[in-house]
């Protein structure tokens, strides 16, 4: 079932992001489960852009972006938590595929 289109227009340089699940608990390369409460340093999380303002230049709806968890505001739309932040607070945008077949696998 396709997700319904959001009837929200973001303003200026604001970006609305749906956080990708699984950002809390994770596994080490040896298979040890690391709980979300055992964070030593600040971690960046991945999210999916669902709306952009008219002055946003580098991301578009559907892009996967890397962001810090403390640079955001949270809003609930249709029972789903979304994050609102400025475009300049995003750290990276993931590409679908590398141009020459090499690069990071996200």
matplotlib code that plots the C-alpha trace (Angstrom):
import matplotlib.pyplot as plt

x = [0.0, 1.4, 1.9, -0.4, 1.0, 1.6, -0.5, 2.1, 4.2, 7.6, 8.8, 12.1, 15.1, 13.2, 13.3, 10.9, 12.4, 11.0, 13.6, 14.6, 13.7, 16.5, 18.6, 18.6, 19.8, 22.6, 25.0, 28.8, 30.7, 31.2, 27.4, 27.2, 24.0, 24.7, 21.6, 20.7, 21.4, 25.1, 26.2, 29.7, 29.7, 27.1, 25.7, 24.4, 21.2, 19.7, 16.4, 14.2, 13.3, 9.5, 9.1, 11.3, 10.9, 11.2, 14.8, 16.2, 18.8, 20.6, 18.0, 14.6, 11.8, 12.8, 16.5, 18.2, 20.1, 22.4, 21.6, 22.4, 19.7, 20.1, 19.6, 15.9, 12.3, 9.8, 6.2, 3.7, 1.7, -0.8, 0.7, 4.2, 7.0, 8.7, 11.7, 11.9, 15.2, 17.2, 18.9, 22.3, 22.0, 22.1, 25.5, 25.3, 23.0, 23.2, 23.3, 21.4, 24.4, 28.0, 28.8, 31.6, 30.5, 32.6, 32.0, 30.0, 27.2, 24.4]
y = [0.0, 3.4, 6.0, 9.0, 12.2, 14.9, 18.0, 20.2, 22.9, 23.4, 27.0, 28.6, 26.2, 23.7, 20.0, 17.4, 14.0, 10.6, 8.8, 5.4, 2.7, 0.8, 3.8, 2.7, -0.8, -2.1, -5.1, -5.1, -6.9, -9.8, -10.1, -8.4, -6.4, -2.8, -1.2, 2.4, 3.6, 2.6, 5.4, 6.7, 9.5, 11.4, 9.3, 10.4, 8.7, 8.1, 9.5, 9.9, 13.4, 13.7, 17.4, 20.5, 24.2, 26.5, 27.6, 24.1, 23.4, 20.1, 17.6, 16.5, 14.3, 10.7, 11.3, 9.5, 11.9, 11.7, 14.0, 14.6, 13.7, 16.9, 19.4, 18.7, 19.4, 16.5, 16.6, 13.7, 13.5, 10.6, 8.8, 8.8, 10.9, 13.3, 15.6, 19.2, 20.9, 23.4, 22.1, 23.4, 21.0, 17.9, 16.2, 14.0, 12.8, 9.2, 8.4, 5.5, 4.0, 5.1, 6.5, 4.0, 1.0, 1.8, 3.6, 3.2, 0.7, 2.3]
z = [0.0, -1.0, 1.7, 1.4, 0.0, 2.7, 2.3, 4.0, 2.3, 4.0, 4.1, 3.2, 3.8, 6.0, 5.3, 6.7, 7.3, 8.3, 10.5, 9.3, 11.9, 13.6, 14.6, 18.3, 19.0, 16.7, 16.4, 16.4, 13.6, 16.1, 16.6, 20.0, 20.5, 21.6, 23.2, 22.3, 25.8, 25.5, 23.3, 23.9, 21.3, 19.4, 16.5, 13.2, 11.9, 8.5, 7.4, 4.3, 3.0, 2.6, 2.1, 1.2, 1.3, -1.8, -0.9, -0.5, -3.2, -2.5, -1.5, -2.8, -1.5, -1.5, -0.8, 2.1, 4.4, 7.4, 10.3, 14.0, 16.5, 18.5, 15.6, 15.0, 16.0, 16.0, 14.8, 14.5, 11.3, 10.9, 13.8, 12.3, 13.8, 11.4, 12.0, 10.8, 10.4, 8.2, 5.1, 6.4, 9.4, 7.2, 7.0, 3.9, 1.1, 0.0, -3.7, -5.3, -7.1, -7.7, -11.1, -11.8, -9.7, -6.7, -3.5, -0.3, 0.1, 2.1]

ax = plt.figure().add_subplot(projection="3d")
ax.plot(x, y, z, "-o")
ax.set_aspect("equal")
plt.show()
